Amino acid sequence: MVRRLAVFYAVALAWSLASASIAFLGPRLVPDVPAPTWLAIAGMPYMFGPLVGALVASRQERTRFVEAVGLRWKPNGWWVLAWFAPVPFIAAVIVVSALAPGVDLATPLDAVRARYGGVVSPSELADVEASLAAVPPLVVAVGGTIAGLIAGASINALFAFGEEAGWRGYLPRVLREARFWPAALGTGALWGLWHAPLVLQGYNFPEQPVVGVACMVLACALLSPPLLWLRGKAGSVLAAALFHGTLNGVAGMTALFLLGGTSFSAGPLGIPACLVLAVVNALLLAAVPPGAKMAEVVPTD
């Protein structure tokens, strides 16, 4: 088990380190392109590191990749839950964030003014302000949610599968005899640490990248158990990719409805998100007892 885990993680991290070098070298080779753009470019191949790790590890075991990662196309009601669950999660994060000092609920117009005033040109800001002023906040919320759901079930799900094929696909098979909660939290922490090469360059937590790595590890550790539980109920790793892709699609709503704060106090993976996830995990304990094995929660046969 340790060897299989080591092979997977080493390959996933090596692939992602190579991808992260794009963000490091890009601004130095082509300084006209802003560093955040290079981070976004690097993030696309970066997400496929766990898939490559699972592919290499499964080949070494002489196991078919489809079986190794639990890739099954049998949609059911759990897929629907996986698709829609990120919406109330982000809504809860917005509400909890608004309780933090220096953070307030805001209209999209006020939030955009505060966030991008002085960052973009006055003419560009004026165009955005004019568009938002003509649309009620509720319409923005509904439109953003629909756009996030569509993206979550399409392009975002494709990229999210690059991660989920490893974390919620291959690893449950490797750790099937381990106890669910330590394995889920532990692999979630590894998942968060795997993000470090990008986070250290300003991804997700640009204000304090080093502390951002710790926050990412905590958020991913807390997100791992519910994601694994959903994957087990749905019977396919694709449900986890659907959740992950939709979460990425609606995460930007925090920037539209919160004023003030930082990535730690008002971001989709900050401390408020960790608090919401802690409550979700506490509720999940009712369905998954502490002594349950991974194979009982996430069947892989």
N, C-alpha and C positions, 0 to 999 in steps of 0.2 A: 504493500500500500504506500509506504513512504517513497519508494523508488518511483512509482507511477505518478505520485503527486509532485515529486521533484522534477521529473521530466516535463510534465505539463507546465509547471510554473516557470521553469527555466526557459523553455521555448517561447511561452507567452510573453515573458518579460523581455527576452532578447528581441523579438519582433517589435514590441512596443517601444523599446529603447531606440531601435533603429528609426522607427516612425517619429519619435519625439525629437530626433536630431534635425528633422525638417524645421521644426519651430525654433531650434537653436541656431541653425546655420542660415535659414532663410533671411532674417533681418540683416545679417552680416554680408550676405552675397547680393541681396536685392533690397537695399535700404528704403527704396521708394514704397515698398509694400509694408503697411503697418504690422507690428508684431502680433496683435490680436488676430489678424488675418492669417498669419502663418500658423498660429496655434489652432485655428479652425481647420486649416488644411491638414495639419499633422494629425488632428484628432480623428480624421476619417479612416486612414489605414490603421491607426493605433488601436481602434476598437476590434480589429480582427485578430489581435494577438492571441486571445484565449481560444478562438476557433482553430488557429494554426497549431496551438499547443495541444488541443484535443485531437486534432488530426494526426499529428506526429505520434502522440502517446498511444492512440488506438491502433495505428499501423504497427507499432512495436509489439502490441499485444495480439496482433492478428485478429482484431475485432473490427467488424464493419462500422464505419463512421456513423451511419444512420442509427445503428443500435447503440453505439457507445455514448451518443449524446441525447438519446431519447427523442429523436426527430420523428414524430408521428402526426399525420394529418387526420385528426378525428375531432372536429370542432364540437363543442358542447357548451352548456351554460357557463361553465367555469371560464371559458375563453372570453365570454361577454363580461364577466366580472373583472377579469384581468385587463380588459380593454378600458373599462370605465372607472375602475378603482383609483387611478391616479388623479382623477378630477376632484373627488371629495378630499383626497389627501392634500393636494395643493391648496384647496380652499381652507382646510384646517390649518395648514402652515401659514397662510396669509393672516388668519384670525389670531393665531398664537403669536406671530411676529409682531402684530400691531400692539401687543401687550408689553413688548420690550421697550425699555427707555430709549427715547429718540426716534422711535418708529411709529408711524401713524398710517391709518387707512387713507387712501387718496383716490381721486378720480384719475383716469389715464392721462388726461390733459395736464394736471398738476404734476403727476409723477414724471412724465416725459420732460416737462419744463425743468424740473429740478435735476433730473438725471443727465440730460443732454444739453442743457443750456451752457454755452461756452465750449462744448465738445464738438458740435457740428456747426456749420455756418449759419448765420442768422436767417438766410433765405430758406435753407433746408428745414430749419426748426420751425419757421413760420408756416411752411407747407404742411408739416406734420400737425402743427397746432390747429391749423384750419380744418384739416381732415377730422381730427379728434373732436373739435368743438361742435361739429355738425352731427356727431353720433352720440347717443346716450350711453353712459357707462355700462348699463345692462346689455346693450347690443354689442358693445366691445367684448364683454365677458362671454356672451353666448357665441359670438363669432370666433373669438380666440379658442374657446373650448372645442367648437366644431372643427376648426383648423387643426388643433392638436390631436383630436381623435382620428382625423383623416391621415395626418402625417404618421401618427402612431401605428396605424394598421398598414402602412405602405413603406415609404422610404426609411422612416425612422426604425421600423421593425427590422428591416434588412440589416442596418448597421448594428442595432441592438443584438441581433442574433450572433454577430461576431463575438460579443461578450458572453451572451447567455449559453452558447454552445459549450463553453468551458465551465463557467461558474455554476450554472443550474442544469447543465446537460451532462458533461463528463464527470465532474466531481462527485455528484450523488452516487454514481455507480462505483467509483473508487472507494467512497466512504460509507458504503451501504451498511456495514456492520458496526459503524461507530454510532454513539448516541447522537440524536438529532441536534439538540441545542448546542453542545460544545462544537460539533462539527459545523453547524450552520453559522454560528457567530465567528468561529475561527476562520473559516474560508471567506466569510464576509470581510473580515479584517484584512486578509490577504488580497482580496478584491480591491479594497480601498487603498492599500499600499501600492498595488499595481498601478494606480493612477498617479503616483508620486512624480514620475518624470515630467508629466504635463503640469501638474499642480504647482510644482516648484518653479515653473516658468510663468506662473500667473493665471493658470486655468482654474476657473471656479472661485478661487479666493485670491484675487490680485493684491488685496491690501497687505496680507501677511501669508505668503506662500508656505512657509515652514509650518506655522500653526495650522494652515489650511490642510496640510497632509494629515495631521492628527484628526481634524474635524471630518475629513473624507473617510478615514479609517473607521471612525465611530459611526458615521452615517451609513456606510456600506455594511458594517457589521450588523446594525439594527435592521437594515432593509433586507438582509439575506434570509432570515427565517420566514417572513411572510411570503417572499418571492418563491422560496423552495416549497412552501406549503401549497401555494397556488399552482406551481408546476406539477406537484404530485396529484392534486385534485383534478387538474385539467388533463393529465395523462400525456403531456407533451411539453418539450422545452419551448415550443413556439408560443405558448401562453405567456411564459416569462418574457420572451422577446416582445410580445404585444404590450405587456405592462411597461416594460422598460422603454420601448419606443414612444408610447403615449406619455409617460412621465416626462421624457425629454421634450415632447411636443407642447405640453401645457406648463412646463416649469417657468417659462418666461412671463406667465401671468403675475408672478410675484413682483416683477419690475413695473408692471402696469398699475398695480393697485396698492403699492406700499411706498411711503415717502420717508426718506431718511434711513439711518442704519447702515450696516455693512453687509458683506456677503455672509458673515457669521450670524448676524441678527435679523436679516431680511432676505436671505437667499434660499433657494429651493433645497439646499443640502446643509444649511446652517444649524445652529443650536435649536431653533424652534422646530425644524423638521425632525431633529433627533428626539425631541420631547414627544412629538406626535407619534413617531415610530416606537418609542418606548411604551406608550399606551397600547399601540397595536400589538406589540409583542406580549404585553401582559394579558391582553384579551386572548391571544393565540394560545396561551398556556392552558386555557380551558379545553382546547381541541387537541393539543399535543402535550401530553404529560412529560415531565422532565426525564423520565427513564426511557422514552421511546427511541427506537433506533431509526437511523436514516431510511432504511429500507421499508419501514412501516409507514413513513410519511411520504416518501418519494419512491414508489415501486419502479424498478428499472428493468424488470424482466418482461 
